[in-house]
């Protein structure tokens, strides 16, 4: 019987560029109480970047963000892009729930 655990953990977490890596590290330095989110994110998306058993922890995005996913835990949101062919997860942006922009905001009249 195949070992599903070893197959599912073959995803890697990498960064597109040094600026993204710096932003990611800088966020957790500025918000040390959110370090548990880093640990959870890195564990969860390297196991399965498309699904999490906790409702709405991982959400596929729509519109101009199609193909990207949002990871949400505590007060932190991380937008990332999993590449199936290479099994690599690329974080794109990270911020507090009230500051991250991935939704179209309606104009209030």
N, C-alpha and C positions, 0 to 999 in steps of 0.2 A: 504494500500500500504506500503511495507517495506521501512524503512528508510535506503537508501543506504549509506548515509554519516556516520552514526554510525557504520555500518558494515565495511566500508572501513577503518575507523580509528582504527581498533582493532589491527593493527600491532604495535609491540614494538621495540625499539632500545636498544640492549644490546651489551656487548662486551664479546668475548671469554675469555679474560684474562686481568689482570691489565696492562700488558705491552702495549696492544693494546689501552686501554683506556688512558694510559699515553701519548702514541704517538699522539693520536687524540687531546687531550687537549694541548699538547706541540706545535703541529703544529699551532693551533689558537692563542696561546700566542706569538709565533714567528712571525706570520703574522696577526696582528690585523685587517688589512684592509680586510681580508678574512672572518671575523666573519659573514658577511651576507650569506656566503656559508654554514656555520654550521646551521644557522637558516633555510635556504631553504632546505638543505639536510634532516634535522630531520623532518621537516614538510612534505616534498614530499614523502620520503620513508615510513613514517608511514601511509600515505594515500594510496599509491600504489607503491610498490617497483619495479614494472615491466614496468611501462609506465609513461611517462610525455608528456604533449602536446607540449612542446618546443622540436623541432627536435634535436636529439642526446644528450639530457640532460641525459637520462638513456639509456645505451646500454648494451645488453647481450654480454658477452665475449665468446670466442671460445677456442678450444684447451685445454690446461691443466687448463685453468680458466673456463671451461664450468660449468654452474650453478651459476656463479658469475656475477655481474653487475658492470658497471662503471657509476658513477655519475660525471658529469663534469659541472662546472660553473666557470666563470671567469678564474683564473689561477690555480684552484684547481681541483684535481681528487681524487675521493674516490672509492676504490674497496670494494664491500660489497657482502655478501651472504644472500639472504632471504631464510628462512626455512618455507615452506608452511604449514606443519603440525602444527607447534607451533606459526605461524605468528610472527616470530621474525626476525629482520634484524640485522646481525652482520657485522659491519665495519671491514675490514681486514687490509687495509693500506690506507694512505692518504699522498699526496705529491703534489708538484707543477707539472704542466703539463709536463715540460721538464725533471723531475727527476723520475717520477713514471715508474715502469717497469711492463708491462703486455702484451707487444707485443714482438714478435720475431723480433729482429733487423737483418737486412741483413748485410752481410759482404761486405764492399766496397773493390774493387780490385784496 
